[in-house]
Amino acid sequence: MAGNKSNGYGIASLVLGITSIVFCWVPVVGLVSGVLGIVFHTQQKKIFPNGLSTGGFVTSIIGLVFSAMYSLMWLLFLILVSSGA
């Protein structure tokens, strides 16, 4: 790497994206890490776009979608259980 081109945000984006996929079944953890992964991707893209940040963006989107699906599933489950159905 030359000069001040850093991969810090790209690595953080990739790690958070993987975390959002692994913990997608935990509603808050998957959603928060997915959103943070996307935020770090945009920060890295402003500094020096690279493959790490793109990978982080893709994994964050996948984790965010899975987390949203699981969150909706849990919400629906809680509504059904509380209504006595």
N, C-alpha and C positions, 0 to 999 in steps of 0.2 A: 504494500500500500504506500502510495506516495502522498506526502503532505498531510493534510488534516482529514483525509477521507477515512472515516471510521465505520466499522460494521456493528457497533454496539446496539443501535436500535434495530438493525436487521436480525441480530442474534436474539434479542429480547422478543421481537415479533415472532420468530420461529418457535422459541421455547414456549411462549404464551399460547400460540396456536396449537402446538402439540398438547399442552396442558388442557386447553379447552376441549380437545377431542377426548383425551383420557378421562377427564372429569365431567363429561357432558351429562352424565346421569345425576350429578349434583347440581341442582338448578342455578344457584347463585354463582358458584365457582366457575362453571363452564361459560356462563353468560359474561361475567366480568372479565375473565381472561381472554375470551374471544374479542370483546370490544377493545381491551387494552392492546391486544395483538394488532388490530387494525390501526389503532392510533400510532403505535410504534412504527408500523409499516409506512404510514404517511410521513412521519418524521424522518425516517431513513431515506425515503424517496426524495425528500427535499435536499438532503445532504449529498448522497451518492447512491443512486438506484443500483441494486444488485440482486442476485438470485436468492440470497438469504431472505431479504425482505419480501420478495415475491412469494417464496415458499411459506413465509410467515403469514402473508395475506391469505393465501389459499387455505392453509390449515386453520386459520382463524375463522374464515367464512364457513368452512365445513363444521368446525366445532360449534360455532354460533348457531347454525341451522339445527344441528343435533340437540344442542342445549335448549333451543326454543321448542323443539318437538317434545323433548322430555318434560320441560316445564309445563307445557300445555297438557300433556298426559297426566302429570301429577295434579294439576289444577282441576282437570275434569274428574279425576279419581276422587279428590277431596270433596268436590261438589256433589258427586253421586253418593258418597258415603254419608255426608252430612244431611242429605235429603232423605236418606233411608231407602233408597231404591235398590 
